[in-house]
């Protein structure tokens, strides 16, 4: 197996970041007609994955936004009639966010817009290419999820 050079790794990381940003920007562009922003559709997506609801803290972690930003997003989604906050049984200080029934048709529209973009962007990409890319990305994600000191091992030694 060929060894990767620092330049190879840098180019790969750069392309990955650029592709992710452009993909999100293109999706965001297309979802604006539905009154959605990246923060809103991401919040709805994560809520759709948790029928029992999600605490605002956990939702902020999943969506990757600051808690203060998430509060504004949830306020906007509540104003649209798509979500509601409920106190957590046993701990009224914690608010759990739930999807309302009105969110399901919006999620279906978001899914349709997302699928149309995926079809356009991935036109001509083979099953084998997707399988290889997924395998690589999952290995990289596993390393990122499992090791917090990958990028700065020297700092860990120096400080710890």
C-alpha positions as CSV (number, residue, x, y, z in Angstrom):
1,X,0.0,0.0,0.0
2,X,1.4,3.4,-0.9
3,X,2.2,5.8,1.9
4,X,0.4,9.1,2.0
5,X,2.5,12.3,2.1
6,X,1.6,15.3,4.3
7,X,0.5,17.0,1.1
8,X,-1.7,14.1,0.2
9,X,-3.4,14.2,3.6
10,X,-3.8,18.0,3.4
11,X,-5.3,17.9,-0.1
12,X,-7.8,15.2,1.0
13,X,-8.8,17.1,4.1
14,X,-9.2,20.3,2.2
15,X,-11.3,18.7,-0.5
16,X,-13.5,17.0,2.1
17,X,-14.2,20.3,3.9
18,X,-14.9,22.2,0.6
19,X,-17.3,19.5,-0.6
20,X,-19.1,19.4,2.7
21,X,-19.5,23.2,2.8
22,X,-20.6,23.4,-0.8
23,X,-23.1,20.6,-0.4
24,X,-24.6,22.2,2.7
25,X,-24.7,25.6,1.0
26,X,-26.5,24.2,-2.1
27,X,-29.0,22.4,0.1
28,X,-29.5,25.5,2.2
29,X,-30.1,27.5,-1.0
30,X,-32.8,25.1,-2.2
31,X,-34.5,24.8,1.2
32,X,-35.0,28.6,1.5
33,X,-38.1,28.3,-0.6
34,X,-39.6,26.2,2.2
35,X,-38.7,28.8,4.8
36,X,-35.9,26.6,6.1
37,X,-32.3,27.4,7.0
38,X,-29.5,24.9,7.6
39,X,-30.0,25.3,11.3
40,X,-33.8,24.7,11.0
41,X,-33.7,21.7,8.8
42,X,-30.9,20.2,10.8
43,X,-32.9,20.6,14.0
44,X,-36.0,19.1,12.4
45,X,-33.9,16.2,11.1
46,X,-32.5,15.3,14.5
47,X,-35.9,15.6,16.1
48,X,-37.3,13.3,13.5
49,X,-34.7,10.7,14.6
50,X,-35.9,10.9,18.2
51,X,-39.7,10.4,18.5
52,X,-39.4,10.7,22.3
53,X,-38.1,14.2,21.9
54,X,-34.6,15.6,22.7
55,X,-33.4,18.0,25.4
56,X,-32.3,21.4,24.1
57,X,-28.7,20.6,25.3
58,X,-28.5,17.3,23.4
59,X,-30.1,18.9,20.4
60,X,-27.5,21.6,20.4
61,X,-24.7,19.0,20.5
62,X,-26.3,17.0,17.6
63,X,-26.8,20.0,15.4
64,X,-23.5,21.5,16.2
65,X,-24.8,24.9,17.1
66,X,-24.4,27.0,20.3
67,X,-27.2,26.7,22.8
68,X,-28.1,30.4,22.4
69,X,-28.4,29.9,18.6
70,X,-30.5,26.8,19.1
71,X,-32.9,28.7,21.3
72,X,-33.6,31.1,18.5
73,X,-34.0,28.3,16.0
74,X,-36.5,26.5,18.2
75,X,-38.3,29.8,18.8
76,X,-38.7,30.2,15.0
77,X,-39.8,26.5,14.5
78,X,-42.3,27.0,17.3
79,X,-43.6,30.1,15.6
80,X,-44.0,28.0,12.4
81,X,-46.0,25.4,14.4
82,X,-43.5,22.7,13.8
83,X,-42.1,21.9,17.2
84,X,-43.0,22.3,20.9
85,X,-41.1,22.4,24.1
86,X,-42.3,20.4,27.0
87,X,-40.9,20.1,30.6
88,X,-39.2,16.8,31.2
89,X,-41.2,14.7,33.6
90,X,-39.3,14.6,36.9
91,X,-37.2,17.7,36.1
92,X,-39.2,20.7,35.0
93,X,-36.0,22.7,34.5
94,X,-35.1,20.6,31.4
95,X,-37.1,21.4,28.3
96,X,-37.6,18.5,25.8
97,X,-38.3,19.5,22.2
98,X,-40.8,17.5,20.2
99,X,-41.9,17.5,16.6
100,X,-45.5,18.4,16.0
101,X,-47.6,16.7,13.4
102,X,-47.4,19.7,11.2
103,X,-43.6,19.0,10.8
104,X,-44.1,15.7,9.0
105,X,-45.1,17.2,5.6
106,X,-42.3,19.7,5.9
107,X,-39.8,16.9,6.5
108,X,-41.2,15.1,3.5
109,X,-40.5,18.2,1.4
110,X,-37.0,18.6,2.8
111,X,-36.3,14.9,2.0
112,X,-37.5,15.4,-1.6
113,X,-35.3,18.4,-2.0
114,X,-32.3,16.6,-0.5
115,X,-32.9,13.5,-2.7
116,X,-33.1,15.7,-5.8
117,X,-29.7,17.3,-4.9
118,X,-28.1,13.9,-4.1
119,X,-29.3,12.6,-7.5
120,X,-27.8,15.6,-9.3
121,X,-24.5,15.6,-7.4
122,X,-23.9,11.9,-7.6
123,X,-24.9,11.4,-11.2
124,X,-22.5,8.8,-12.7
125,X,-21.0,7.7,-9.4
126,X,-20.9,3.9,-9.2
127,X,-22.0,1.7,-6.3
128,X,-18.3,0.6,-5.9
129,X,-17.1,4.2,-5.6
130,X,-19.8,5.0,-3.0
131,X,-18.9,1.8,-1.0
132,X,-15.2,2.7,-1.0
133,X,-15.9,6.3,0.0
134,X,-18.2,5.3,2.8
135,X,-15.7,2.8,4.1
136,X,-13.0,5.4,4.2
137,X,-15.2,8.2,5.7
138,X,-16.5,5.8,8.4
139,X,-12.9,4.8,9.3
140,X,-11.9,8.5,9.6
141,X,-15.1,9.3,11.6
142,X,-14.4,6.4,13.9
143,X,-10.9,7.8,14.6
144,X,-12.2,11.3,15.2
145,X,-15.0,10.0,17.5
146,X,-12.7,7.7,19.4
147,X,-9.6,9.7,19.8
148,X,-9.7,13.3,21.0
149,X,-5.9,13.8,20.9
150,X,-5.2,12.8,17.3
151,X,-4.5,16.4,16.1
152,X,-2.5,17.5,19.1
153,X,-0.7,14.5,20.7
154,X,2.3,16.7,21.7
155,X,0.0,19.0,23.6
156,X,-1.4,16.1,25.6
157,X,2.1,15.0,26.6
158,X,3.2,18.5,27.4
159,X,0.2,19.3,29.5
160,X,-0.5,16.1,31.1
